[in-house]
């Protein structure tokens, strides 16, 4: 457990929140800073960031106000989960060379004091179980969100119809494949023919509705003739309203995200058809993945098994370079990304 002499010569490039965006964030909302890499203190570590997870939730973390997690403060390094390699350590559990996952922030290096390792969620990962990008996708926060959202909140039963919006995205692809493995009929909602073809032909969904080609309501009538038992919502807005018109009695609606609303400069559009919940004795419940942190190993073990035997696939969209972060993040909200969006920082 020693500190390599090269540590003192390293510079840490960081991206900090300069101001809270009104609507879609721009490059002006960020400050690019450089500072020396700090030495690890007692039980602390220094991690070189290899890749970062870019997630829709990051937009909410920029807003001031009460939420399930404190907002990123003005002047603070932007919060982000990532994969890195330990390059200096005073902690036997995280030796130099170990690959780790945790909240590393949008920066080239992350120095974590010993008393902050748990709060950062730092854990060692095994590259034999999955690739680094898979550890940010199916085996990471999106996969955990999809797993516990579907299994704990949705409680799927074989033969039920599951609809997933954002079907080609990080959470959506895990939800749909897992629902199929549990014996459900799965219908995705995605934007563009290429994404729809991917979720049906590659991921094995039964059908996919292209919201760019016509009313989602019409697609639901065509592909969900028996109604919808579970809806995993990643987008909110008009698509949520459309699905609410097709739900069955005792349906479960899992609210994971509302990407259509995150950059709305005005008030967020809530569900207009919520009375369908009353008529159908249905349930709408939110999923925050951090609530299940102590059960991540259970989900990782099951999902890793599916990856290993080929029953589950994982697609990532990798953008290179820390300096591209402001523009790369926007791909999430334009629908430009195809698969889990990952920012590669270093080799």
FENRAWO-V964546 format. One record per residue. N is the residue number from 1. RES is the residue in one small letter. PSI is psi in whole degrees, -180 to 180 (999 if undefined). Layout:
n=N res=RES psi=PSI
n=N res=RES psi=PSI
This chain:
n=1 res=x psi=79
n=2 res=x psi=161
n=3 res=x psi=119
n=4 res=x psi=141
n=5 res=x psi=-21
n=6 res=x psi=-15
n=7 res=x psi=-39
n=8 res=x psi=-17
n=9 res=x psi=-2
n=10 res=x psi=146
n=11 res=x psi=138
n=12 res=x psi=111
n=13 res=x psi=130
n=14 res=x psi=151
n=15 res=x psi=119
n=16 res=x psi=149
n=17 res=x psi=117
n=18 res=x psi=-33
n=19 res=x psi=159
n=20 res=x psi=124
n=21 res=x psi=146
n=22 res=x psi=106
n=23 res=x psi=-143
n=24 res=x psi=132
n=25 res=x psi=148
n=26 res=x psi=173
n=27 res=x psi=-26
n=28 res=x psi=-17
n=29 res=x psi=1
n=30 res=x psi=148
n=31 res=x psi=133
n=32 res=x psi=118
n=33 res=x psi=162
n=34 res=x psi=136
n=35 res=x psi=161
n=36 res=x psi=153
n=37 res=x psi=124
n=38 res=x psi=149
n=39 res=x psi=147
n=40 res=x psi=134
n=41 res=x psi=-170
n=42 res=x psi=125
n=43 res=x psi=10
n=44 res=x psi=172
n=45 res=x psi=159
n=46 res=x psi=128
n=47 res=x psi=130
n=48 res=x psi=124
n=49 res=x psi=128
n=50 res=x psi=-45
n=51 res=x psi=152
n=52 res=x psi=149
n=53 res=x psi=125
n=54 res=x psi=120
n=55 res=x psi=148
n=56 res=x psi=-31
n=57 res=x psi=-23
n=58 res=x psi=-30
n=59 res=x psi=-40
n=60 res=x psi=-33
n=61 res=x psi=-17
n=62 res=x psi=-16
n=63 res=x psi=143
n=64 res=x psi=142
n=65 res=x psi=165
n=66 res=x psi=134
n=67 res=x psi=-169
n=68 res=x psi=-11
n=69 res=x psi=144
n=70 res=x psi=147
n=71 res=x psi=156
n=72 res=x psi=130
n=73 res=x psi=152
n=74 res=x psi=129
n=75 res=x psi=-10
n=76 res=x psi=153
n=77 res=x psi=134
n=78 res=x psi=133
n=79 res=x psi=138
n=80 res=x psi=141
n=81 res=x psi=152
n=82 res=x psi=177
n=83 res=x psi=138
n=84 res=x psi=177
n=85 res=x psi=131
n=86 res=x psi=124
n=87 res=x psi=-12
n=88 res=x psi=140
n=89 res=x psi=143
n=90 res=x psi=29
n=91 res=x psi=119
n=92 res=x psi=-25
n=93 res=x psi=-18
n=94 res=x psi=75
n=95 res=x psi=161
n=96 res=x psi=133
n=97 res=x psi=-16
n=98 res=x psi=141
n=99 res=x psi=134
n=100 res=x psi=159
n=101 res=x psi=144
n=102 res=x psi=-175
n=103 res=x psi=97
n=104 res=x psi=-23
n=105 res=x psi=163
n=106 res=x psi=85
n=107 res=x psi=162
n=108 res=x psi=-32
n=109 res=x psi=148
n=110 res=x psi=115
n=111 res=x psi=118
n=112 res=x psi=118
n=113 res=x psi=158
n=114 res=x psi=-34
n=115 res=x psi=1
n=116 res=x psi=-1
n=117 res=x psi=-42
n=118 res=x psi=-43
n=119 res=x psi=-33
n=120 res=x psi=-6
n=121 res=x psi=31
n=122 res=x psi=124
n=123 res=x psi=151
n=124 res=x psi=146
n=125 res=x psi=157
n=126 res=x psi=111
n=127 res=x psi=-12
n=128 res=x psi=-22
n=129 res=x psi=-35
n=130 res=x psi=161
n=131 res=x psi=167
n=132 res=x psi=-41
n=133 res=x psi=-32
n=134 res=x psi=-30
n=135 res=x psi=-14
n=136 res=x psi=-3
n=137 res=x psi=-103
n=138 res=x psi=-37
n=139 res=x psi=3
n=140 res=x psi=-155
n=141 res=x psi=-43
n=142 res=x psi=-43
n=143 res=x psi=-41
n=144 res=x psi=-40
n=145 res=x psi=-48
n=146 res=x psi=-42
n=147 res=x psi=-55
n=148 res=x psi=-31
n=149 res=x psi=-45
n=150 res=x psi=-51
n=151 res=x psi=-42
n=152 res=x psi=-44
n=153 res=x psi=-46
n=154 res=x psi=-34
n=155 res=x psi=63
n=156 res=x psi=147
n=157 res=x psi=142
n=158 res=x psi=136
n=159 res=x psi=-12
n=160 res=x psi=159
n=161 res=x psi=125
n=162 res=x psi=129
n=163 res=x psi=136
n=164 res=x psi=121
n=165 res=x psi=162
n=166 res=x psi=40
n=167 res=x psi=-29
n=168 res=x psi=-3
n=169 res=x psi=-176
n=170 res=x psi=-53
n=171 res=x psi=-44
n=172 res=x psi=-41
n=173 res=x psi=-35
n=174 res=x psi=-44
n=175 res=x psi=-49
n=176 res=x psi=-45
n=177 res=x psi=-40
n=178 res=x psi=-40
n=179 res=x psi=-39
n=180 res=x psi=-42
n=181 res=x psi=-24
n=182 res=x psi=7
n=183 res=x psi=19
n=184 res=x psi=160
n=185 res=x psi=131
n=186 res=x psi=127
n=187 res=x psi=124
n=188 res=x psi=161
n=189 res=x psi=125
n=190 res=x psi=169
n=191 res=x psi=109
n=192 res=x psi=147
n=193 res=x psi=-38
n=194 res=x psi=-43
n=195 res=x psi=-40
n=196 res=x psi=-42
n=197 res=x psi=-40
n=198 res=x psi=-49
n=199 res=x psi=-28
n=200 res=x psi=-51
n=201 res=x psi=-32
n=202 res=x psi=-42
n=203 res=x psi=-14
n=204 res=x psi=16
n=205 res=x psi=155
n=206 res=x psi=-31
n=207 res=x psi=165
n=208 res=x psi=135
n=209 res=x psi=125
n=210 res=x psi=105
n=211 res=x psi=-12
n=212 res=x psi=-12
n=213 res=x psi=-5
n=214 res=x psi=175
n=215 res=x psi=132
n=216 res=x psi=-34
n=217 res=x psi=-40
n=218 res=x psi=-41
n=219 res=x psi=-37
n=220 res=x psi=-39
n=221 res=x psi=-39
n=222 res=x psi=-41
n=223 res=x psi=-10
n=224 res=x psi=62
n=225 res=x psi=-23
n=226 res=x psi=12
n=227 res=x psi=-176
n=228 res=x psi=125
n=229 res=x psi=-37
n=230 res=x psi=131
n=231 res=x psi=120
n=232 res=x psi=108
n=233 res=x psi=120
n=234 res=x psi=-5
n=235 res=x psi=-28
n=236 res=x psi=-159
n=237 res=x psi=-142
n=238 res=x psi=-32
n=239 res=x psi=-41
n=240 res=x psi=-44
n=241 res=x psi=-41
n=242 res=x psi=-43
n=243 res=x psi=-37
n=244 res=x psi=-23
n=245 res=x psi=-11
n=246 res=x psi=6
n=247 res=x psi=152
n=248 res=x psi=170
n=249 res=x psi=138
n=250 res=x psi=25
n=251 res=x psi=156
n=252 res=x psi=124
n=253 res=x psi=120
n=254 res=x psi=118
n=255 res=x psi=103
n=256 res=x psi=-41
n=257 res=x psi=174
n=258 res=x psi=64
n=259 res=x psi=-24
n=260 res=x psi=-15
n=261 res=x psi=-11
n=262 res=x psi=-35
n=263 res=x psi=14
n=264 res=x psi=115
n=265 res=x psi=-15
n=266 res=x psi=-165
n=267 res=x psi=144
n=268 res=x psi=137
n=269 res=x psi=115
n=270 res=x psi=175
n=271 res=x psi=125
n=272 res=x psi=-25
n=273 res=x psi=31
n=274 res=x psi=-21
n=275 res=x psi=-16
n=276 res=x psi=-28
n=277 res=x psi=-40
n=278 res=x psi=-52
n=279 res=x psi=-39
n=280 res=x psi=9
n=281 res=x psi=43
n=282 res=x psi=170
n=283 res=x psi=135
n=284 res=x psi=125
n=285 res=x psi=141
n=286 res=x psi=156
n=287 res=x psi=122
n=288 res=x psi=116
n=289 res=x psi=-30
n=290 res=x psi=-20
n=291 res=x psi=-18
n=292 res=x psi=17
n=293 res=x psi=-37
n=294 res=x psi=-10
n=295 res=x psi=5
n=296 res=x psi=-45
n=297 res=x psi=-36
n=298 res=x psi=-48
n=299 res=x psi=-42
n=300 res=x psi=-44
n=301 res=x psi=-44
n=302 res=x psi=-47
n=303 res=x psi=-36
n=304 res=x psi=-35
n=305 res=x psi=-41
n=306 res=x psi=-38
n=307 res=x psi=-43
n=308 res=x psi=-42
n=309 res=x psi=5
n=310 res=x psi=5
n=311 res=x psi=-10
n=312 res=x psi=140
n=313 res=x psi=160
n=314 res=x psi=121
n=315 res=x psi=131
n=316 res=x psi=148
n=317 res=x psi=106
n=318 res=x psi=125
n=319 res=x psi=138
n=320 res=x psi=143
n=321 res=x psi=121
n=322 res=x psi=-35
n=323 res=x psi=-16
n=324 res=x psi=0
n=325 res=x psi=-50
n=326 res=x psi=-42
n=327 res=x psi=-37
n=328 res=x psi=-40
n=329 res=x psi=-35
n=330 res=x psi=-20
n=331 res=x psi=-29
n=332 res=x psi=-37
n=333 res=x psi=-16
n=334 res=x psi=-10
n=335 res=x psi=15
n=336 res=x psi=-30
n=337 res=x psi=151
n=338 res=x psi=93
n=339 res=x psi=-173
n=340 res=x psi=126
n=341 res=x psi=123
n=342 res=x psi=136
n=343 res=x psi=114
n=344 res=x psi=125
n=345 res=x psi=-40
n=346 res=x psi=160
n=347 res=x psi=999
